[in-house]
Amino acid sequence: MVLQVVEKFVSINGEGRRCGQLATFIRFAGCNLNCGYCDTAWANDRKVAFDPMTAEEVYAYIKDTQVTNVTLTGGEPLLQQDMGELLELLSQDPELYVEIETNGSVLLSKFSDLENPPSFTMDYKLPSSGMERMMALENFDQLTAKDTVKFVSGSLEDLEKARELIDRYKLTEKTAVYISPIFGEIELETIVDFMKDNQMNGVNMQVQLHKIIWDPNERGV
């Protein structure tokens, strides 16, 4: 039983609650979605090369970096067969802050029995993604104060849907809420104006910092 790791590296968090802080990134192969704006589609190819690693080997790599923020990403990391074992192992280390990025289609309730669950950063795929039909709405009930929900937006239609969901599920009362632009698809001022017009208190707009520092198509950053 192994985990399919396509990348592992140290960089800064480009988004999320610990944006700008160093993190150890572990990227896993495979995804069940096909978003129109996906910036890691190469990792989702069924023929992508990967390193087969056990949970213990991934943990050893993380500890060797001496970086305490950990970001598990993909692809869709929650599809990895041994992800529960890895999360259980990482949860036992009090020095680590573990964030797992998930696409909103995998039920978070599958991991609710973890004694010390990671911080889930969950996307909700808006209309521009072409994948909104795949979203598991019951995940909104699983999010806690340590988690994040992220709405990647490329149009006013996306922003309207994000606002509707934030209000309907009272997301700002239970978790961190972020709106991020699809890179190159929407003006940042448009998002800010929309937030102002709709009095979106408690919502954070965030750009992908790594796409500003490096080439947007650069890997391993």
Protein Blocks (a to p, Z undefined) as FASTA:
>chain_A
ZZddfbdcddddfbdjkgoiacdddddehifbdcfklcklmmmpmkbccddddfklmmmm
mmmnopabdcddedjfklpmklmmmmmmmmmpmkbccddddehlacfklmmmpmbacddd
dddddfknopmmmpcfklmmmpcfkbccddddfbfklmmmmmmmmmmnommlmbccdddd
dehiacfklmmmmmmmnopghiacdddfklmmmcfkbghZZ
